[in-house]
Amino acid sequence: MPTGLRWVTGLLLAIWFIAAAFPFVWTLWGSFKVEADFFSRVSWWNAITGDRTLMQTGERFTLDGYEGAWITREFWRAALNTVIVTLSVTFISLFVGTLGGYALARSGQRYAFWILIAALVFRAMPHITLVSGYMLPFFELNIWGILPTTIIVLVAINQPFTLWMLHSFFLGIPKDLDESAMVDGCTRFQAFRMVIIPVMWPGVITTGLFSFLLGYNDFAVTSMLLSQDNLTMVPKIASFLGTIQSEGNVMFAVASVVSATVPLFILVLFFQRQIVSGLTAGAVKG
């Protein structure tokens, strides 16, 4: 690569990185300030120096936002609910998706195609439209506002995606592997469990991560189907912003946003190799 082009590429990458990282870095910095500094109408420089933070707390950095969010407003409950919802949605979606995707990929029947088309149509519908259909029966059965019903709805919304994703991965695995395993004495399920799944493990990890993100970041379903005591993190943050007249609520929201974002960075960094392998599986055939 010519030197000039290398410099231009490096400059563009640096600009992109700064633009992408700045919102989170700025929010992380501001989460250790008081509202009068971070949202100062006099000068944005107050968010850097922290003069009001020093006057109110005696230090230029404070953990009041985190303490207020996690302890005073019990954000830890929302975090625990989020863990329960996301892990449940991920495991159920992967369990059904791997079995269903494998069955559809190996089926020679025409109905497999129409099942996938129906799943695609269901996936394309707006989530808010689907949620509205659940509201009345949940109220009548007195099961509105609790975590299990929300998990069921999120799995129903996410399942078409996992079916399509895993179905495409299974299609990339030769049927000869199944047949060889069954010739050696395996049943169909044993061949699936001991031969096919280890081969397509990166695809399972990738699909599982997207399923996790659906449950983790969802707002429409969780805000409509969960009571105030059972909210997950995203609607809980929105509830902080909905009462900005109360002192400190904005900073509670800022601290909560940072708290909710950090685990996602760690998750992506930890699984980055599996994600790349899963997304590029089948792109190159030797």
Sequence and secondary structure as in RCSB ss.txt:
>XXXX:A:sequence
MPTGLRWVTGLLLAIWFIAAAFPFVWTLWGSFKVEADFFSRVSWWNAITGDRTLMQTGERFTLDGYEGAWITREF
WRAALNTVIVTLSVTFISLFVGTLGGYALARSGQRYAFWILIAALVFRAMPHITLVSGYMLPFFELNIWGILPTT
IIVLVAINQPFTLWMLHSFFLGIPKDLDESAMVDGCTRFQAFRMVIIPVMWPGVITTGLFSFLLGYNDFAVTSML
LSQDNLTMVPKIASFLGTIQSEGNVMFAVASVVSATVPLFILVLFFQRQIVSGLTAGAVKG
>XXXX:A:secstr
  HHHHHHHHHHHHHHHHHHHHHHHHHHHHTTS HHHHT SS TTHHHH HHHHHHHSSSS  HHHHIIIIIS H
HHHHHHHHHHHHHHHHHHHHHHHHHHHHHHH  STHHHHHHHHHHHHHHS HHHHHHHHHHHHHHTT TBSHHHH
HHHHHHHHHHHHHHHHHHHHHTS HHHHHHHHHTT  HHHHIIIIIHHHTHHHHHHHHHHHHHHHHH  HHHHHH
B GGG  HHHHHHHHHTTTTSTTHHHHHHHHHHHHHHHHHHHHHHTHHHHHHHHHTTSS  
